[in-house]
Amino acid sequence: LGEGRYYTTVNGYKKQFESKLGFAPFPGTLNLCLDLLCIVARKKLEGRVGIEMTSFESENRTFGGAKCFPCKILDDRAEGVKSAVIIPDRTHYPEDILEIISPVYLRGELNLKDGDELRTRVVV
């Protein structure tokens, strides 16, 4: 939908990402399509506390809250790629989509194409 690019650059969110996650996200999100086992794991995240991004008002509109969970994208690097799962309070995506933000352009950094498989480790 391209909404991730917009929301990751809104100043009210961007400041919270920087202070609470320790990084300014690359404009946009990496959206993962989850298999059945991962959908169950994602649902468990919804019940966890996470790192809260509070709602705010700006430009005569209200922006909803979200919660984030630090994660690592697992690849051939031992430390993985720093990132965070973001679960917005309001979203247009179905439950089988997981949004990830990162300080780097993940598609480019990991040379990803649509349909590639990816492993992540979420810190809860």
N, C-alpha and C positions, 0 to 999 in steps of 0.2 A: 504493500500500500504506500510505501514511501513516508509514512508518518514518523518512523523512528528517526529519520534525518532531522525532521522539524523539532521533535520533542527533545532530542539530545542536545540541541543548540539553544533552547529556550533558557535564558539566563537564570531563572529561578531553579530549574533542574540542574543546570550545568554547575552552579555554585555548590549545590548539595552533593553532586557526584564528586566534585573535587575535594570537598571537606570530609565527606563520609566514606568515600571509597578510595580516595588517594589518587585519583586520576581524572582528567578531563576526557570524556569519551570521544572517539572518532564519530563524526556526524553520521548516525545511522545505527541500525541494529542488525545482527546476524540472526536470522530466524531459522530455527531448527524444527524439522518435522519429526515428531517423536513416535517411536514404536509403542506398543501396548504396555510393555514393562516400564518404559520411561514416563508414560502418561501417569501411571500409578505413583511413581517417584515425584513427579511434578506436583501432583495433587497433595502430597505430603508437605511440600514446601509451603503451600498456601496456609497450612495450619501452624507454621513456624513463625517466629518473631521477625527475623531478618533485620536488615538495616533499612529503617524507615526513611522514605523521601516524603516530606510533608506537602500537603496541598498548599496552594497559594493563589493569590489574585494578581493579575497583571494585564495591562492593555484591555481593561474592561471585560475580562473573562476570568473564569476560575479554572485552574489546572489541578487535576486530581492527584492524589498521592500514589505511592508505589512502595514496594519493598524490594530490596536487592539482596543477593547472596553472592559473596565472592566465589569465583570458580576459576579453574584452570582448564584451558583447552589442551588436551593431551595430544602431543605429536612426538616427533623424534627428538625433541629437546627435553632434557631431563627435568627442567623446571616447569615446562608447559608455558602457555601464553596467558598472562594475567587478563582477567575479564570478570564480568559479573552477570548473573542471571537477573533480569528485571521482570517483576510481576506487577504490572499497573493495576490500580484499583478498578479502572475502567479500560476495557480493551475490546477491539473488534475481532481479535483472533480466537479461534476455537481452542479447546484444551489440548490439542495435539501439537500446538506450536509453542516453542520456547524462545523467548527473545534474549539475546546476549549483547551486552555492550562491552567495549574494550578501548583502551587508549590507542590501539592500532586498527588499521583496516584489515579485519580478519580474513576476508576473502583473498586479498592480495598477499598478506603475510603467510597464509597457509596454502596458497594456490588452490583455492576451492572453486568447484563448479557445482551447479545445481545437481542434486542427487548424490553428491559425495557423502560418505559416512564420516562421522566425527564423534569422538569421545570427550566427555567433560567430567571433571570432578568438582562437585559443589561442596562448599564449606558451610555447614550449618551449626 
